[in-house]
Structures are given as C-alpha cells and as structure tokens.
Amino acid sequence: MWNPILESLPYESLKELQLRRFQRIFRHAYENSPFYRRKYQEAGITVDDIQTSDDIRKAPIITKDDLREAQEGKEPFLYGELLAVPVEEVTEYHQTTGTTGMPVRFADTWADWDAYAENWAMMMYSRGLRKEDRVYIPFPYHLFIAFWGGHYGVEKLGAEVVPGGQTPTEQRVREMRDLRCTATICTPTYALRMAEVAIKTGIDPRKDIPIRMIFCAGEPGASVPATKRRIEEAWDARVYDHCGATEAPLWAFECEAQQGLHLNEPNVLVEILDQDTFEPAAPGEIGTVVVTNLNRYAMPSIRFDLKDLTKLSASAEPCPCGRTWRKIEGGIIGRRDDISKVRGVLFSPTSVEQVVRDIPQLGDEYQIEVTRKNDYDNILVKVELLPEFESKKDEMSELLVRELRNGTQLRCNVEILPFGTLQRFEVKSKRFKDLRK
C-alpha cells in the first residue's frame, strides 16, 4: 500500500523528494524517449543541468500538439517517439478523448498502472472509504482512462467494485438500490442525471439508495458550490472533487475535511504558472496548471501543459487531515480554451453554472452560446424551468438576467425552456459553445 509517512512529511523534505523523483524521470525520458531527448537537446539542457527545484523550469513545457506530432506516422506502432520502455513491457492502453483533435495514445507498464491504483486507493481512503463499502462505477469501460483507475484503486483498498458497464441509466439506478451500494464514481453531470432518472422511475435517491459518498471528476462542477450542493441534496451524500487527465491522472483531490483540494505532491509535481509569463503564480492568483507525473515511465508526462486554470490556496492553515501537501482553492476554475474575452470582460462558463444551479426553480441543465453580430458579442443562456414553476416564467427570466449580470459582470440574454428540452449527458458535458470562432 501507499506510504502514509509521505502524507505528513515536512514540506521542505517533500520538495527534496520531488526534486529526486523529477531528476529520475527526467533522466529516464532523456535516455529512452526520442521525443524528450530531442526536445531537451533543442533547449540546450542535459540531465546534469537539473540540480535544484528552480532548475526544473529549464525543461521546456510540452503541449498536446507536441504529443500528437511525436506519435503520428512514427515508430514504434501506436506510441511513436513517446514510448520510453520496450513495447513488450506495456500492459495497459488508453487514449485521450480526441474532443480537441486526434487522440493521443498512452501506454503504461504494470508498475506504472499499479502506482496509479495506489494513488486512487490513497485518495479514497482519505475520504472515508473502507473495506466494507460497495462502490458502483456507472461507466462504459472503453479506451478513455476515466474511472479505470478508480476500479483498480477500490480493489487495492479492499472494498467491493460493481461495474455499471454499458447499461441504461434507469438500470444503473436500480442496481445501485438493489445491491445496496454505498459510494459511486462519476462526473458531476451524471450524478445529477442519475438522481433525475431515479425520481422519474419512483426511486428516491435520498431514501432508497444508501450512497453516502460520491467521487466526482471530469468537470469543474463538484467544486462549484451551487452544483455540489445540488448533488448532495439530491443524494443525501457527501460529494468529493478531484482533478486528473489521461496525461496526468489524479494530480489533486479533496480529502474528508473538504477544505480545498490537496495537490498529490509525492507523485505529481504541479506548477501553477502565470498565464502570460509562465512564471510561478503567487498563492491566491489564478494560474495555468503544468504537471509532471513522477511515477510514469512507459510514457512520461514531463512539464505537460494541461491548460486548466486554478489557484493555490493563500491560507497557511494546516489541513485537519494532517497532510502537509499544498492545496488549490475552488478546484478547476476553467480551461484557457474556454475562458475568453466577451465585450472586453473575461468570461468563464463556470460563473454561469454557479448562477443557474443556485436558483432552485431551475433544472440542472443549461447551455451557453456566445455569438458575434456587427462586432458585438452576445451571450445566450438557455435553461429549463421546473414544471411546478411554469406560471413564474417571466419572473424567473428577470431573476436570471439579474443574477447573471452580478455573477459574470456581463449582460446575458436568457431563454427559458420547458423541463426536459435540453440535451442530457452521461459522461462529460458540452454546455458551452463559442460560435464566434
């Protein structure tokens, strides 16, 4: 199992550990990955140049386009110049979703994958999951890494796994009830969707399903206060957020104390950098996330730009859980791709989510469209009104316009739709469309 000593290591000792592990993965990539060796040679650095924590910033930042270019048409088959172990050592295959371009194919050795499962086990234990729990995973297991790590982590912890597989939501809800599941792993969107379907089929998630913990990832929602509150009220359960990506799984997570998300410091080096200068952002200032997976050797991710935005906690108060690892506030605020200027004001889709989910008369779903006409930007927010409030449509429209103005600092147009009109999502949602592009 994981080493609990690392969870309360003095921070200076933790930084020393990170430096040693970075030096090790940096040397491995330099010596075994044609892609990284070329990148570092072009940057004029060698393995001997990384002597201090500050030296880490000498290594160039890597983007997803870099990874695609290193794979497409390159040998060996599938992995190209990114592979840093003999192909016969690969035991796990996953790939990115490809929603923003060609998917990147990822390989893991069994040691890589076992380390990932350890991280999941550590995270879930920190939230109170124990051997007597039964965890339902409502996910169609496929090439996307998603909650595969959760499956292995639950098993490593000694709890019971129930894989939901490729089954309809209605059946999944019944299985969670009939099998008396106590925890589930899903996106925030799907947590709300399952509750909606359960109620339609006569099942009360609060009373009929003994779920007490919901582990969320894949979207910012579980750290958006209004969304988190909706999920917890719908299920009478505690909701925990964590952050990850195929390139850097599980780099931050919320413990049982729920006072921010801990950076997974012994296993992932997380840098929060200024969006313009890429120098370290000060605590409390929004920055972009650059990560280095310190325990992944088949295909290292070294200083990879996630394009996620967050901020380090400015609080010096220790976490009640006893971990000395730094924390981020508010989870993922958004992505650099999604946060753009509208009429000269920085606009984040999560600010709309907070407003919509904070109005109890509105349904869980919403959509945002940004368009441009005659050099003027327009924001349209589509929402659903719960059936029992149909007579208050005009009142709700005025309320929503006002609250959106307060929450986004922008004038937004709104469209109130009948309940059930908007698209429902079962994994990651696509609620934001910038049609100006």
Residue pairs with C-beta under 8 A, 6 or more apart in sequence:
1 118
1 121
1 156
2 118
2 119
2 121
2 122
6 14
6 17
6 266
7 122
7 322
7 323
7 324
7 325
8 322
8 323
8 324
9 17
9 266
9 324
10 324
11 324
11 326
14 265
14 266
14 324
14 325
15 53
17 266
18 53
18 265
18 266
18 269
18 294
19 50
19 52
19 53
19 56
21 266
21 269
21 294
21 295
22 50
22 56
22 269
22 292
22 294
23 47
23 50
24 294
25 292
25 293
25 294
25 295
25 296
25 297
25 300
25 302
26 47
26 50
26 59
26 302
27 47
28 84
28 297
28 300
29 36
29 37
29 84
29 300
29 302
30 36
30 37
30 40
30 46
30 47
31 37
31 47
32 84
32 85
33 81
33 82
33 83
33 84
33 299
33 300
34 81
35 66
35 70
35 80
35 81
35 82
36 84
36 300
36 302
38 81
39 60
39 62
39 66
40 46
40 59
40 60
42 60
43 58
43 59
43 60
45 58
45 59
49 55
49 58
50 56
50 58
50 59
56 269
56 292
56 303
57 271
59 302
59 303
60 303
61 278
61 290
61 303
61 304
61 305
62 301
62 302
62 303
62 304
62 305
63 304
63 305
64 96
64 100
64 101
64 104
64 247
64 305
65 101
67 82
67 104
67 247
68 101
68 102
68 104
70 80
70 81
70 82
71 78
71 79
71 80
71 81
71 82
71 104
71 105
72 80
72 102
73 80
74 80
74 81
76 83
76 87
77 87
78 93
78 105
78 107
79 87
79 90
79 105
79 107
79 299
82 299
83 90
83 107
83 298
83 299
84 297
84 298
84 299
84 300
85 107
85 109
85 297
85 298
87 107
89 109
89 298
90 107
90 108
90 109
90 298
91 108
91 109
91 110
91 113
92 107
92 108
92 109
92 110
92 112
92 113
93 105
93 106
93 107
93 108
93 143
94 105
94 106
94 108
94 143
94 144
94 145
94 148
94 246
95 103
95 104
95 105
95 106
95 143
95 144
95 246
96 103
96 104
96 106
96 144
96 246
96 247
97 103
97 144
97 428
99 428
100 337
103 143
104 246
104 247
106 145
106 246
106 247
106 299
107 298
107 299
108 116
108 296
108 298
108 299
109 297
109 298
111 297
112 295
112 296
112 297
112 298
113 152
115 267
115 295
115 296
116 149
116 152
116 153
116 249
116 250
116 295
116 296
117 149
117 152
117 153
117 155
117 156
118 153
118 156
119 149
119 153
119 249
119 250
119 264
119 267
120 149
120 150
120 152
120 153
120 154
120 156
120 250
121 153
121 154
121 156
121 157
123 153
123 242
123 250
123 253
123 264
124 150
124 153
124 154
124 157
124 159
124 183
124 215
125 157
126 253
126 255
126 256
126 262
126 321
126 323
127 213
127 215
127 238
127 240
127 254
127 255
127 256
128 213
128 256
129 135
129 154
129 157
129 159
129 183
129 213
130 157
130 159
131 157
131 158
131 159
132 159
133 159
133 160
133 182
133 183
133 213
134 159
134 160
134 162
134 179
134 180
134 181
134 182
134 183
135 150
135 154
135 159
135 160
135 161
135 162
135 181
135 182
135 183
135 184
135 185
136 162
136 164
136 172
136 175
136 176
136 179
136 181
136 183
136 184
136 185
136 211
137 147
137 150
137 151
137 154
137 161
137 162
137 163
137 164
137 184
137 185
137 186
138 164
138 169
138 172
138 176
138 184
138 186
138 190
138 194
139 146
139 147
139 163
139 164
139 165
139 185
139 186
139 427
140 164
140 165
140 166
141 148
141 151
141 163
141 165
144 246
145 246
145 249
146 218
146 427
147 185
147 186
147 217
149 244
149 249
149 250
150 185
150 215
151 161
151 163
154 160
154 161
155 161
159 183
162 175
162 176
162 179
162 181
164 172
164 175
167 175
169 193
169 194
169 197
169 426
170 197
170 201
172 194
173 194
173 197
173 198
173 201
173 203
173 205
173 209
174 201
174 203
175 181
176 184
176 194
176 209
176 211
177 203
177 208
177 209
180 210
181 209
181 210
181 211
182 210
182 211
182 212
182 213
183 211
183 212
183 213
183 214
183 215
184 191
184 194
184 211
184 213
184 214
184 215
185 214
185 215
185 216
185 217
186 194
186 214
186 215
186 216
187 216
187 217
187 218
187 219
187 221
187 425
187 427
187 428
187 429
188 216
188 218
188 219
188 220
188 221
188 222
188 224
188 227
188 228
188 231
188 239
189 219
189 221
189 425
189 426
189 427
189 428
189 429
190 425
190 426
190 427
191 214
191 216
191 231
191 234
191 235
191 239
192 227
192 230
192 231
192 234
192 364
193 364
193 424
193 425
193 426
194 205
195 205
195 231
195 234
195 235
196 364
196 424
198 204
198 205
198 208
198 209
199 205
203 209
205 211
205 234
205 235
205 236
206 234
206 235
206 236
207 236
209 235
211 235
211 237
212 237
212 238
213 237
213 238
213 240
214 231
214 232
214 235
214 237
214 238
214 239
214 240
215 240
215 242
216 222
216 231
216 239
216 240
216 241
216 242
217 241
217 242
217 243
217 244
218 427
218 428
219 428
219 429
220 331
220 332
220 333
220 334
220 350
220 353
221 227
221 228
221 231
221 353
222 228
222 231
222 239
222 240
222 241
222 254
222 331
223 241
223 254
223 261
223 330
223 331
223 332
224 331
224 350
224 353
224 354
224 357
225 354
225 358
226 353
226 354
226 355
226 356
226 357
226 358
227 353
227 354
227 357
228 239
228 241
229 357
230 357
230 364
231 237
231 239
232 238
232 239
238 258
240 253
240 254
240 258
241 253
241 254
241 261
241 331
242 250
242 252
242 253
242 254
242 261
243 250
243 251
243 252
243 253
243 261
243 308
243 310
243 331
243 332
244 250
244 251
245 251
245 291
245 306
247 291
247 293
247 301
247 304
247 306
248 268
248 291
248 292
248 293
248 301
248 304
248 306
249 293
250 264
250 267
250 268
251 263
251 264
251 268
251 270
251 289
251 291
252 261
252 262
252 263
252 264
252 270
252 310
252 328
252 331
253 261
253 262
253 264
254 260
254 261
254 262
254 331
255 262
255 319
255 321
255 323
256 321
257 319
257 320
257 321
259 317
259 319
259 320
259 327
260 313
260 315
260 319
260 327
260 328
260 329
261 327
261 328
261 331
262 319
262 323
262 325
262 326
262 327
263 270
263 325
263 326
263 327
263 328
264 270
264 325
265 325
265 326
266 294
266 325
267 293
267 294
267 295
268 291
268 292
268 293
268 294
269 291
269 292
269 294
270 289
270 290
270 291
271 280
271 289
271 290
271 291
271 303
272 280
272 281
272 287
272 288
272 289
272 310
272 311
272 312
272 328
273 279
273 280
273 281
273 287
273 288
273 289
273 290
274 280
274 281
274 285
274 287
274 288
275 286
275 287
275 288
275 309
275 336
278 288
278 290
280 287
281 287
281 311
281 312
282 312
283 311
283 312
283 313
283 314
284 311
284 312
284 313
284 314
284 329
285 311
285 312
286 309
286 310
286 311
286 333
287 309
287 310
287 311
287 312
288 305
288 306
288 307
288 308
288 309
288 336
289 305
289 306
289 307
289 308
289 309
289 310
290 303
290 304
290 305
290 306
291 301
291 303
291 304
291 306
292 301
292 302
292 303
292 304
293 300
293 301
293 302
293 304
307 335
307 336
307 337
308 332
308 334
308 335
308 336
309 332
309 333
309 334
309 335
309 336
309 339
310 328
310 329
310 330
310 331
310 332
310 333
311 328
311 329
311 330
311 333
312 326
312 327
312 328
312 329
313 326
313 327
313 328
313 329
314 329
315 327
318 324
319 327
333 339
333 348
333 350
334 348
334 349
334 350
338 348
338 349
338 432
338 434
339 346
339 347
339 348
340 346
340 347
340 370
340 434
341 347
342 370
342 377
342 379
342 410
343 376
343 377
343 410
345 408
345 409
345 410
347 370
347 379
347 408
347 410
348 408
349 368
349 431
349 432
351 407
351 408
352 366
352 368
352 381
352 404
352 407
352 408
352 412
353 366
353 431
354 407
355 400
355 403
355 404
355 406
355 407
355 408
356 362
356 366
356 381
356 383
356 400
357 364
358 403
359 396
359 399
359 400
359 403
361 385
361 386
361 389
361 392
361 396
362 383
362 384
362 385
362 386
362 396
362 400
363 383
363 384
363 385
363 386
363 419
363 422
365 383
365 384
365 422
365 423
365 424
365 431
366 381
366 382
366 383
366 384
366 422
366 431
367 381
367 382
367 422
367 423
367 431
367 432
367 433
368 379
368 380
368 381
368 382
368 431
368 432
368 433
369 379
369 380
369 382
369 433
369 435
370 377
370 378
370 379
370 380
370 433
370 434
370 435
370 436
371 377
371 378
371 380
371 435
371 436
372 378
372 435
372 436
377 436
378 413
379 408
379 410
379 411
379 412
379 413
380 412
380 413
380 414
380 415
381 400
381 404
381 412
381 413
381 414
381 415
382 414
382 415
382 417
382 422
383 400
383 414
383 415
383 416
383 417
384 416
384 417
384 418
384 419
384 420
384 421
384 422
385 392
385 393
385 396
385 416
385 417
385 418
385 419
386 419
387 418
387 419
389 396
390 418
393 416
396 416
397 414
397 416
400 414
400 416
401 411
401 412
401 413
401 414
404 410
404 412
404 414
405 411
405 412
